[in-house]
């Protein structure tokens, strides 16, 4: 190794030096780490991975070595270790720096086909909004025309590749949840269904649409806008916004993430500092980290910090505006799975859950280990399929134990991971976003007047 290698990781470790030195090796991060729980390998724990990172920094281990890459890439990036760590080590930043070094030092041949395909898509599709829109439009055609459903029924994708089958199941799982048609007596009049307490003064906010959410879950963005409007918050969505950059950062392409971050900072420039509303835990956590991502950019550093301070999950924003109560819903037994990044990246897991509590008489069952990762983690489920499947099986078992047949979760990746796994396992289980349930509750309460639809 030369003196120039691992500069990003060395810089990240140096920035965390005081916190790393404060580490008392208590091991609290071990049981919080899904990969360690499933493998029992210290190198697959946050503590073990930090040891490996230090070895690279001290030039005792190469960042291009297969062992370093294997254990770093096995990390889900759920950041549960950050919440468990009494020293406050910001492990997520170290992970991204380590993956950036791996990406920079590993040649294309060393990455493997799946990683080469991922990096090609991130560079040549995700950085170009028109190409990305076209890709999602094609995906929707396959989904909505029933092509994906038919392929899954034939079993042919499984014969080609288990990853292909799971990828198609992920796409199929993005279909909307169909609410039962209400009867005349299924809900009270709007005057009885809403709160008597006055709402806060009218506010305004900007909606971050997200690439996957906008491409496959446009109904969630529509529900977000309607629910906020019903609670006295006027919204708009800047047309120049792009992908948040989370996939790039998680894959070690920090320059790609910074390119997207700068575009979003420009798109959401707002003299009055309106909040930036997200409805995807992964996107929200990424947007909230722009201050760190662009800390070394003299032109954007201050603007990035200000941008991150404006980011709010829709659940957090509703707690600021006050949340009207809607009408009861005749949904099946419902449970809530907390997005890792919503909890550990934004600290908004409970706010999302409280959206469900605004629906009168909702049949709800708590989910054991709701805060534990489902194994999705962006495209981790396709790159580290075997370990992802082990984590997912445990999640699905907890859902089965709850006896719920509807899972509400605040992240599209979690939605698709859980629903796809359930589909392939033959389980009767559906998924939706909490704001979709609140939106339907408002519709049935007559809060919106005429019925609206997104898809």
PyMOL commands that set and color helices and strands:
alter all, ss='L'
color gray80, all
select helices_A, chain A and resi 7-15+17-21+28-32+34-39+42-44+46-57+66-73+80-84+91-105+108-111+113-126+129-144+147-154+156-160+162-172+190-193+211-216+218-230+246-250+254-267+281-287+290-293+301-309+314-321+340-345+349-356+380-383+385-402+412-424+434-444
alter helices_A, ss='H'
color red, helices_A
select strands_A, chain A and resi 203-207+233-236+275-278+311-313+334-337+406-409+430-432
alter strands_A, ss='S'
color yellow, strands_A
deselect
rebuild
show_as cartoon
